[in-house]
Amino acid sequence: MAIEVSRISNETLSRLVDIKKFSLSTLPEENQRISMESQLEDAVEVRDLKKNFGSVLALSGVSFAVTRGTVLGLLGPNGAGKTTAIKILTTLLRPDGGSVFIEGCDVLANPAKARRLIGLAGQSAAIQEELTGRENLEIMGRLYHLNKKTSQARASELLNRFDLIEAGDRPAKTYSGGMQRRLDLAASLVGRPAVLFLDEPTTGLDPRARNGMWSVIKELVEEGTTLVLTTQYLEEADILADKIVVIDQGRVIAAGTANELKAQVGGDVIEFTVTDPSRIEDAQRAVSDLSSKEPVVNYDSARVTVGIGALGTNGLAKAVLNLDSAGVNIEKLSLHRPSLDDVFLSITGHYSTAVDENLQKSQNRRAKRTTSKAREGTTNE
């Protein structure tokens, strides 16, 4: 199918080139040769990365490395500096200090060479909705300097791989959100990159579409692609990442495998739901002596979480006795190993962004209820 270039506006073409600009100098064959010849263990190495936006410190000495053929998860809330780091690593933004190496290539000294090695799927799908899925991929092929025939063949291959072959000749504006994200990921793979950067690839997707994206990412890793994945979904990092780097306020505050990070919490976690939400504070006080840290309360779900270290089932029994003595009824009591949610809370002192927002909403509702009761008491007096 021929692409009607007249259908592409100058604004759209500029957007494609800006977001995928590293593709303009990419030669897939050379990319494969460089990847085969490189004997370095780390595909990506970041050293003391710094970036300021005026008085705002976005990155403050960020360092990490990504072993070839693995997934690194950059985990942190909104505003932590994840996207800024990705833009620097993919040559879209220059840092104020530090260095970046991809497959041994100095990204800051030789960005054109670095662009031959990488692919990027950003937070927003970089596709032209008026064009078909096939046309979007063929355009990317031409930007990668592939000839017409090769671009068409690569487009068909990727449409088939991402289960878009039946929708390939429909305008992308008719695609669901999940389909558009898959098309965007397919576009980032046209040049067969050795290292792929995914900036919050599942944000805004429903659970089914998210699971589908996870399956695609796992397949890429099995084929030897190195991935750097930013996410604010703790479950996503736990499932996909071989190693996790936690960023908060522009700094790396923890790094390791999911199990290593969970071990930092220091033991088991008890969770339970208070049947009468008005007794949440009583429940919190009843179990406070089980941990050196204050139990965490989610007022929206009336859920209480407390780390109990190595107390195990003895801690569970004590919690039940304490709650019974306080006359607090509970349900859905559980004892489990810490999750990444528990890790993030332990390390940063607050939940990830999505949880923070839910807690803030629940606390606001609770404050309104308290104010309403106070007003009712004043009226009765």
The 8 nearest C-alpha neighbors of each residue, nearest first, counted from 0:
[[1, 2, 151, 134, 133, 168, 137, 3],
 [2, 0, 3, 134, 4, 147, 137, 151],
 [3, 1, 4, 134, 0, 137, 138, 6],
 [2, 4, 5, 6, 1, 7, 134, 130],
 [3, 5, 6, 7, 2, 8, 1, 138],
 [4, 6, 3, 7, 8, 2, 9, 12],
 [7, 5, 4, 3, 8, 130, 129, 2],
 [8, 6, 5, 4, 11, 12, 9, 3],
 [7, 9, 11, 10, 12, 6, 5, 4],
 [10, 8, 12, 11, 13, 7, 14, 5],
 [9, 11, 13, 8, 12, 14, 7, 15],
 [10, 12, 14, 8, 13, 9, 15, 7],
 [11, 13, 15, 9, 14, 10, 16, 8],
 [14, 12, 16, 10, 11, 15, 17, 9],
 [15, 13, 11, 17, 12, 16, 18, 10],
 [16, 14, 12, 18, 13, 17, 19, 11],
 [15, 17, 20, 13, 19, 14, 18, 12],
 [18, 16, 20, 14, 15, 19, 13, 91],
 [19, 17, 15, 16, 20, 14, 125, 91],
 [18, 20, 16, 21, 17, 22, 15, 119],
 [21, 19, 16, 17, 22, 18, 23, 15],
 [20, 22, 114, 19, 23, 24, 25, 111],
 [21, 23, 25, 20, 143, 24, 19, 114],
 [24, 22, 142, 143, 21, 25, 20, 144],
 [25, 23, 22, 115, 111, 21, 26, 114],
 [26, 24, 115, 22, 143, 23, 27, 114],
 [25, 27, 29, 28, 30, 115, 24, 143],
 [28, 26, 30, 190, 29, 191, 25, 31],
 [27, 29, 31, 30, 26, 32, 33, 191],
 [30, 28, 32, 31, 26, 27, 33, 115],
 [29, 31, 27, 33, 28, 32, 116, 115],
 [30, 32, 34, 28, 29, 33, 35, 27],
 [33, 31, 29, 35, 34, 30, 36, 28],
 [34, 32, 36, 30, 35, 31, 37, 29],
 [33, 35, 31, 37, 32, 36, 30, 193],
 [34, 36, 32, 33, 37, 31, 38, 30],
 [37, 35, 33, 34, 32, 38, 31, 39],
 [38, 36, 34, 39, 35, 33, 102, 103],
 [37, 39, 36, 40, 35, 34, 102, 41],
 [40, 38, 41, 37, 42, 102, 103, 67],
 [39, 41, 66, 67, 38, 42, 65, 37],
 [42, 40, 66, 67, 65, 43, 39, 64],
 [41, 43, 102, 67, 101, 66, 65, 40],
 [44, 42, 101, 65, 41, 64, 100, 102],
 [43, 45, 64, 100, 99, 63, 65, 101],
 [44, 46, 99, 62, 63, 64, 98, 100],
 [45, 47, 62, 98, 97, 48, 99, 44],
 [46, 48, 60, 97, 61, 62, 49, 45],
 [47, 49, 97, 61, 60, 46, 96, 98],
 [50, 48, 58, 96, 59, 60, 95, 94],
 [51, 49, 58, 95, 94, 57, 56, 52],
 [50, 52, 56, 57, 55, 53, 54, 58],
 [53, 51, 55, 54, 56, 50, 57, 58],
 [52, 54, 55, 51, 56, 50, 57, 95],
 [53, 55, 52, 56, 51, 57, 50, 58],
 [56, 54, 52, 53, 51, 57, 50, 58],
 [55, 57, 51, 58, 54, 50, 52, 59],
 [56, 58, 249, 80, 51, 50, 55, 59],
 [59, 57, 249, 49, 50, 56, 80, 60],
 [60, 58, 49, 249, 250, 61, 48, 56],
 [59, 61, 47, 48, 49, 58, 62, 250],
 [60, 62, 48, 47, 250, 59, 251, 58],
 [63, 61, 46, 45, 47, 60, 48, 64],
 [64, 62, 45, 44, 46, 61, 65, 244],
 [63, 65, 44, 43, 45, 41, 66, 62],
 [66, 64, 43, 41, 42, 71, 67, 44],
 [65, 67, 41, 42, 69, 40, 68, 64],
 [66, 68, 42, 41, 225, 69, 40, 65],
 [69, 67, 225, 223, 224, 220, 66, 70],
 [68, 70, 225, 67, 66, 241, 226, 220],
 [71, 69, 226, 240, 241, 227, 225, 72],
 [72, 70, 227, 242, 240, 243, 228, 241],
 [71, 73, 243, 228, 240, 236, 229, 74],
 [74, 72, 229, 244, 228, 245, 243, 230],
 [73, 75, 245, 230, 231, 72, 246, 244],
 [74, 76, 246, 231, 79, 245, 247, 77],
 [77, 75, 352, 351, 79, 231, 78, 247],
 [76, 78, 79, 352, 75, 231, 80, 81],
 [77, 79, 80, 76, 248, 81, 57, 247],
 [78, 80, 247, 248, 249, 77, 76, 75],
 [81, 79, 249, 83, 57, 78, 82, 58],
 [82, 80, 84, 83, 79, 229, 85, 73],
 [81, 83, 85, 84, 80, 86, 198, 229],
 [84, 82, 86, 80, 85, 81, 87, 57],
 [83, 85, 87, 81, 82, 86, 80, 88],
 [84, 86, 82, 88, 87, 83, 89, 81],
 [87, 85, 91, 83, 89, 92, 84, 88],
 [88, 86, 92, 84, 90, 85, 89, 93],
 [87, 89, 85, 86, 90, 84, 99, 106],
 [88, 90, 86, 87, 91, 85, 117, 114],
 [91, 89, 87, 92, 88, 110, 86, 93],
 [92, 90, 86, 89, 87, 93, 88, 18],
 [91, 93, 87, 86, 90, 94, 89, 83],
 [94, 92, 87, 95, 90, 91, 107, 50],
 [95, 93, 50, 96, 49, 87, 92, 48],
 [96, 94, 50, 49, 93, 51, 97, 48],
 [95, 97, 49, 94, 48, 50, 98, 47],
 [96, 98, 48, 47, 46, 49, 94, 99],
 [97, 99, 46, 45, 48, 100, 47, 107],
 [100, 98, 45, 106, 44, 105, 46, 88],
 [99, 101, 105, 44, 104, 103, 106, 43],
 [102, 100, 43, 104, 103, 42, 44, 113],
 [101, 103, 42, 104, 43, 100, 37, 39],
 [104, 102, 101, 100, 105, 39, 42, 37],
 [103, 105, 101, 100, 102, 106, 113, 109],
 [106, 104, 100, 108, 107, 109, 99, 103],
 [107, 105, 110, 109, 113, 99, 108, 100],
 [108, 106, 105, 109, 110, 99, 98, 93],
 [107, 109, 105, 106, 110, 104, 111, 98],
 [108, 110, 106, 111, 112, 107, 105, 113],
 [111, 109, 106, 113, 112, 107, 114, 90],
 [112, 110, 114, 113, 109, 24, 115, 21],
 [111, 113, 114, 110, 115, 109, 104, 116],
 [114, 112, 110, 115, 111, 116, 106, 104],
 [115, 113, 21, 111, 116, 112, 117, 110],
 [116, 114, 25, 113, 112, 30, 117, 26],
 [117, 115, 192, 114, 193, 113, 30, 194],
 [116, 118, 192, 194, 114, 195, 115, 193],
 [117, 119, 195, 187, 192, 196, 188, 194],
 [120, 118, 196, 187, 195, 197, 121, 117],
 [119, 121, 197, 184, 187, 198, 196, 183],
 [122, 120, 198, 123, 119, 197, 124, 200],
 [121, 123, 198, 199, 200, 124, 120, 202],
 [124, 122, 121, 125, 120, 180, 200, 183],
 [123, 125, 183, 126, 180, 122, 121, 179],
 [126, 124, 183, 123, 15, 18, 127, 121],
 [125, 127, 124, 128, 183, 135, 15, 171],
 [128, 126, 129, 130, 135, 11, 125, 171],
 [127, 129, 171, 172, 130, 126, 170, 131],
 [130, 128, 170, 127, 172, 171, 131, 6],
 [131, 129, 170, 128, 127, 134, 171, 135],
 [132, 130, 170, 169, 134, 168, 171, 133],
 [131, 133, 167, 135, 134, 171, 168, 136],
 [132, 134, 167, 136, 131, 135, 154, 168],
 [135, 133, 137, 131, 136, 132, 130, 2],
 [134, 136, 132, 138, 133, 137, 131, 130],
 [137, 135, 139, 154, 133, 138, 134, 186],
 [136, 138, 140, 134, 150, 139, 135, 154],
 [139, 137, 141, 135, 140, 136, 134, 142],
 [138, 140, 142, 136, 137, 141, 143, 186],
 [139, 141, 150, 137, 143, 138, 145, 142],
 [140, 142, 144, 145, 138, 143, 139, 137],
 [143, 141, 139, 23, 144, 140, 138, 22],
 [142, 144, 140, 141, 22, 23, 25, 145],
 [145, 143, 141, 142, 146, 140, 26, 23],
 [146, 144, 141, 140, 143, 150, 149, 147],
 [145, 147, 149, 148, 150, 144, 141, 140],
 [148, 146, 150, 149, 151, 145, 141, 137],
 [147, 149, 151, 150, 146, 152, 145, 153],
 [148, 150, 152, 146, 151, 147, 145, 153],
 [151, 149, 140, 147, 153, 137, 148, 152],
 [152, 150, 154, 148, 149, 153, 137, 147],
 [151, 153, 149, 155, 154, 150, 156, 148],
 [152, 154, 156, 150, 155, 151, 149, 157],
 [155, 153, 151, 136, 157, 152, 156, 137],
 [156, 154, 158, 152, 153, 157, 159, 151],
 [155, 157, 153, 159, 154, 158, 152, 160],
 [158, 156, 160, 154, 159, 155, 185, 161],
 [159, 157, 163, 164, 155, 161, 160, 156],
 [158, 160, 164, 162, 157, 156, 161, 163],
 [159, 161, 157, 158, 162, 156, 163, 164],
 [160, 162, 158, 163, 159, 157, 181, 185],
 [163, 161, 159, 160, 164, 158, 165, 157],
 [164, 162, 158, 166, 161, 165, 167, 159],
 [163, 165, 158, 167, 159, 166, 162, 155],
 [166, 164, 167, 163, 168, 162, 158, 169],
 [167, 165, 163, 169, 164, 168, 132, 174],
 [166, 168, 132, 164, 133, 165, 169, 163],
 [167, 169, 131, 166, 133, 132, 170, 165],
 [168, 170, 131, 166, 167, 171, 132, 173],
 [171, 169, 131, 130, 172, 129, 173, 128],
 [170, 172, 128, 131, 174, 173, 132, 130],
 [171, 173, 128, 170, 174, 129, 130, 175],
 [172, 174, 171, 170, 175, 169, 128, 166],
 [175, 173, 171, 172, 178, 179, 176, 170],
 [174, 176, 178, 177, 179, 173, 172, 171],
 [177, 175, 179, 178, 180, 174, 204, 203],
 [176, 178, 180, 208, 175, 179, 204, 181],
 [177, 179, 181, 175, 180, 176, 174, 182],
 [180, 178, 182, 176, 181, 177, 174, 183],
 [179, 181, 183, 177, 182, 178, 124, 184],
 [182, 180, 184, 178, 183, 179, 185, 177],
 [181, 183, 185, 179, 180, 184, 178, 186],
 [182, 184, 180, 186, 185, 181, 124, 125],
 [185, 183, 181, 187, 186, 182, 120, 180],
 [184, 186, 182, 188, 183, 187, 157, 181],
 [187, 185, 183, 184, 188, 189, 136, 182],
 [186, 188, 118, 184, 185, 119, 189, 120],
 [189, 187, 191, 185, 186, 190, 192, 118],
 [188, 190, 186, 191, 187, 140, 185, 153],
 [189, 191, 27, 188, 192, 143, 25, 26],
 [190, 192, 188, 189, 27, 193, 30, 31],
 [193, 191, 117, 116, 194, 118, 190, 195],
 [192, 194, 116, 224, 117, 225, 34, 191],
 [195, 193, 225, 117, 192, 226, 224, 116],
 [194, 196, 118, 226, 117, 119, 225, 192],
 [197, 195, 119, 227, 226, 118, 228, 120],
 [198, 196, 228, 120, 200, 119, 199, 121],
 [197, 199, 121, 229, 122, 200, 228, 120],
 [200, 198, 230, 229, 202, 201, 122, 197],
 [201, 199, 198, 197, 202, 122, 120, 121],
 [200, 202, 204, 209, 199, 203, 212, 180],
 [203, 201, 204, 199, 200, 122, 230, 209],
 [202, 204, 201, 205, 176, 177, 209, 200],
 [205, 203, 201, 202, 209, 208, 177, 206],
 [204, 206, 208, 207, 209, 203, 177, 201],
 [207, 205, 209, 208, 210, 204, 211, 201],
 [206, 208, 210, 209, 205, 211, 204, 177],
 [209, 207, 211, 177, 205, 210, 206, 204],
 [208, 210, 206, 212, 211, 207, 201, 204],
 [211, 209, 213, 207, 212, 208, 206, 214],
 [212, 210, 208, 214, 209, 213, 207, 215],
 [211, 213, 209, 215, 214, 210, 208, 216],
 [212, 214, 210, 216, 211, 215, 217, 209],
 [215, 213, 217, 211, 212, 216, 218, 210],
 [214, 216, 212, 218, 213, 217, 219, 211],
 [215, 217, 213, 219, 218, 214, 212, 220],
 [218, 216, 214, 220, 219, 215, 213, 221],
 [217, 219, 221, 215, 216, 220, 214, 222],
 [220, 218, 216, 222, 221, 217, 224, 215],
 [219, 221, 224, 223, 217, 222, 218, 68],
 [220, 222, 218, 223, 219, 217, 224, 68],
 [223, 221, 219, 220, 224, 218, 68, 217],
 [224, 222, 68, 220, 221, 225, 219, 69],
 [223, 225, 220, 68, 219, 193, 222, 194],
 [226, 224, 68, 194, 69, 67, 70, 195],
 [227, 225, 70, 195, 194, 196, 228, 224],
 [226, 228, 196, 71, 70, 72, 197, 195],
 [229, 227, 72, 197, 73, 198, 71, 196],
 [230, 228, 73, 198, 199, 72, 74, 81],
 [231, 229, 199, 232, 74, 73, 228, 75],
 [230, 232, 75, 76, 74, 233, 351, 352],
 [233, 231, 235, 230, 234, 236, 74, 351],
 [232, 234, 236, 235, 339, 231, 340, 237],
 [235, 233, 237, 232, 236, 238, 339, 340],
 [236, 234, 238, 232, 233, 237, 239, 230],
 [237, 235, 240, 233, 239, 234, 238, 72],
 [236, 238, 234, 235, 239, 257, 240, 233],
 [239, 237, 235, 236, 234, 240, 213, 241],
 [240, 238, 236, 237, 235, 241, 70, 217],
 [239, 241, 70, 236, 72, 242, 71, 237],
 [242, 240, 70, 71, 256, 69, 239, 243],
 [241, 243, 256, 71, 240, 255, 72, 70],
 [244, 242, 72, 255, 254, 71, 256, 73],
 [243, 245, 254, 73, 253, 74, 72, 246],
 [244, 246, 74, 253, 251, 252, 75, 73],
 [247, 245, 251, 75, 250, 252, 79, 74],
 [246, 248, 79, 249, 250, 75, 251, 245],
 [249, 247, 79, 250, 246, 80, 78, 57],
 [248, 250, 58, 80, 57, 59, 79, 247],
 [251, 249, 246, 247, 59, 248, 61, 252],
 [252, 250, 246, 245, 253, 61, 247, 244],
 [251, 253, 245, 246, 250, 247, 254, 346],
 [254, 252, 245, 251, 244, 255, 246, 260],
 [255, 253, 244, 243, 245, 256, 252, 260],
 [256, 254, 242, 243, 259, 260, 257, 244],
 [255, 257, 242, 259, 258, 243, 241, 260],
 [256, 258, 260, 259, 237, 261, 255, 243],
 [259, 257, 261, 256, 260, 262, 255, 263],
 [260, 258, 256, 262, 261, 257, 255, 263],
 [261, 259, 257, 263, 262, 258, 255, 256],
 [260, 262, 258, 263, 259, 264, 342, 337],
 [261, 263, 259, 260, 264, 265, 258, 266],
 [264, 262, 265, 260, 261, 259, 342, 266],
 [265, 263, 262, 261, 342, 266, 345, 337],
 [266, 264, 263, 308, 262, 267, 309, 261],
 [267, 265, 308, 309, 264, 307, 268, 336],
 [266, 268, 336, 308, 335, 307, 306, 337],
 [267, 269, 306, 335, 334, 305, 307, 337],
 [270, 268, 334, 305, 333, 304, 306, 335],
 [271, 269, 304, 333, 303, 332, 305, 268],
 [270, 272, 332, 331, 303, 302, 330, 333],
 [271, 273, 302, 330, 329, 301, 331, 274],
 [272, 274, 329, 275, 301, 276, 328, 279],
 [273, 275, 329, 328, 272, 276, 330, 301],
 [274, 276, 277, 273, 278, 328, 279, 327],
 [277, 275, 278, 279, 301, 273, 274, 298],
 [276, 278, 275, 279, 280, 281, 273, 274],
 [279, 277, 281, 276, 280, 275, 282, 327],
 [278, 280, 282, 281, 276, 277, 283, 273],
 [281, 279, 283, 282, 278, 284, 277, 285],
 [280, 282, 278, 284, 279, 283, 285, 325],
 [283, 281, 285, 279, 280, 284, 278, 327],
 [282, 284, 280, 281, 285, 286, 287, 294],
 [285, 283, 287, 281, 282, 286, 280, 288],
 [286, 284, 282, 321, 283, 322, 287, 281],
 [287, 285, 288, 284, 289, 283, 318, 282],
 [286, 288, 284, 289, 285, 283, 293, 290],
 [287, 289, 286, 290, 291, 285, 284, 293],
 [290, 288, 287, 307, 286, 314, 291, 306],
 [291, 289, 292, 307, 288, 306, 287, 305],
 [290, 292, 293, 289, 288, 287, 306, 307],
 [293, 291, 290, 294, 306, 287, 305, 289],
 [292, 294, 287, 295, 291, 290, 305, 283],
 [295, 293, 305, 304, 283, 287, 292, 296],
 [296, 294, 304, 303, 293, 305, 297, 283],
 [295, 297, 303, 302, 298, 304, 294, 301],
 [296, 298, 302, 299, 301, 300, 358, 303],
 [299, 297, 301, 300, 361, 296, 362, 302],
 [298, 300, 361, 297, 301, 358, 357, 362],
 [299, 301, 302, 298, 297, 272, 361, 276],
 [302, 300, 298, 272, 273, 297, 276, 299],
 [301, 303, 272, 297, 300, 271, 296, 273],
 [304, 302, 296, 271, 270, 295, 272, 297],
 [305, 303, 270, 295, 294, 269, 296, 302],
 [306, 304, 294, 269, 268, 307, 295, 270],
 [307, 305, 268, 308, 267, 290, 269, 304],
 [306, 308, 290, 289, 267, 310, 268, 305],
 [307, 309, 266, 265, 267, 310, 306, 290],
 [308, 310, 266, 311, 307, 267, 265, 314],
 [311, 309, 314, 313, 308, 307, 312, 267],
 [310, 312, 314, 313, 309, 267, 315, 307],
 [313, 311, 315, 314, 316, 310, 334, 317],
 [314, 312, 316, 315, 311, 310, 317, 318],
 [315, 313, 310, 317, 312, 311, 316, 318],
 [314, 316, 312, 318, 313, 317, 319, 311],
 [317, 315, 313, 319, 318, 314, 312, 320],
 [318, 316, 314, 320, 319, 315, 321, 313],
 [319, 317, 315, 321, 316, 320, 286, 314],
 [318, 320, 316, 322, 317, 321, 323, 315],
 [321, 319, 317, 323, 318, 322, 324, 316],
 [322, 320, 324, 318, 323, 285, 319, 317],
 [323, 321, 325, 319, 327, 324, 320, 285],
 [322, 324, 326, 320, 325, 321, 327, 319],
 [325, 323, 321, 326, 322, 320, 327, 285],
 [324, 326, 322, 323, 327, 321, 285, 281],
 [327, 325, 323, 324, 322, 328, 321, 281],
 [326, 328, 322, 325, 323, 282, 329, 278],
 [327, 329, 274, 273, 326, 330, 323, 322],
 [328, 330, 273, 274, 272, 327, 271, 331],
 [329, 331, 272, 332, 271, 273, 274, 328],
 [332, 330, 271, 272, 333, 329, 270, 273],
 [331, 333, 271, 330, 270, 272, 334, 329],
 [334, 332, 270, 269, 331, 271, 335, 268],
 [333, 335, 269, 268, 270, 267, 315, 332],
 [336, 334, 268, 267, 337, 333, 269, 270],
 [335, 337, 267, 268, 338, 266, 334, 261],
 [338, 336, 341, 261, 268, 267, 335, 339],
 [337, 339, 341, 340, 342, 261, 336, 335],
 [338, 340, 342, 341, 233, 343, 261, 337],
 [341, 339, 338, 343, 342, 233, 344, 350],
 [340, 342, 344, 338, 339, 343, 337, 345],
 [343, 341, 339, 345, 340, 344, 261, 264],
 [342, 344, 340, 346, 345, 341, 347, 339],
 [343, 345, 349, 350, 348, 341, 342, 347],
 [344, 346, 342, 343, 348, 347, 341, 264],
 [347, 345, 343, 344, 348, 342, 252, 253],
 [348, 346, 349, 344, 343, 345, 247, 350],
 [347, 349, 344, 345, 346, 350, 343, 342],
 [350, 348, 344, 347, 351, 343, 355, 345],
 [351, 349, 344, 355, 354, 343, 352, 340],
 [350, 352, 76, 354, 353, 355, 349, 231],
 [353, 351, 76, 355, 354, 356, 77, 350],
 [352, 354, 356, 355, 351, 357, 231, 350],
 [355, 353, 357, 356, 352, 351, 350, 358],
 [356, 354, 352, 358, 350, 353, 357, 351],
 [355, 357, 359, 353, 354, 358, 352, 360],
 [358, 356, 354, 360, 359, 355, 361, 353],
 [357, 359, 361, 355, 360, 356, 362, 297],
 [360, 358, 356, 362, 357, 361, 355, 363],
 [359, 361, 363, 357, 358, 362, 356, 364],
 [360, 362, 299, 364, 358, 363, 359, 298],
 [361, 363, 365, 359, 364, 360, 358, 366],
 [364, 362, 366, 360, 365, 361, 359, 367],
 [365, 363, 361, 367, 362, 366, 368, 360],
 [364, 366, 362, 368, 363, 367, 361, 369],
 [367, 365, 363, 369, 368, 364, 362, 370],
 [366, 368, 370, 364, 365, 369, 371, 363],
 [369, 367, 371, 365, 366, 370, 372, 364],
 [370, 368, 366, 372, 367, 371, 373, 365],
 [371, 369, 367, 373, 368, 372, 366, 374],
 [370, 372, 368, 374, 373, 369, 367, 375],
 [373, 371, 375, 369, 374, 370, 368, 376],
 [374, 372, 370, 376, 375, 371, 369, 377],
 [373, 375, 377, 371, 376, 372, 378, 370],
 [374, 376, 372, 378, 373, 377, 379, 371],
 [377, 375, 373, 379, 374, 378, 372, 380],
 [376, 378, 374, 380, 375, 379, 373, 372],
 [377, 379, 375, 380, 376, 374, 373, 372],
 [380, 378, 376, 377, 375, 374, 373, 372],
 [379, 377, 378, 376, 375, 374, 373, 372]]
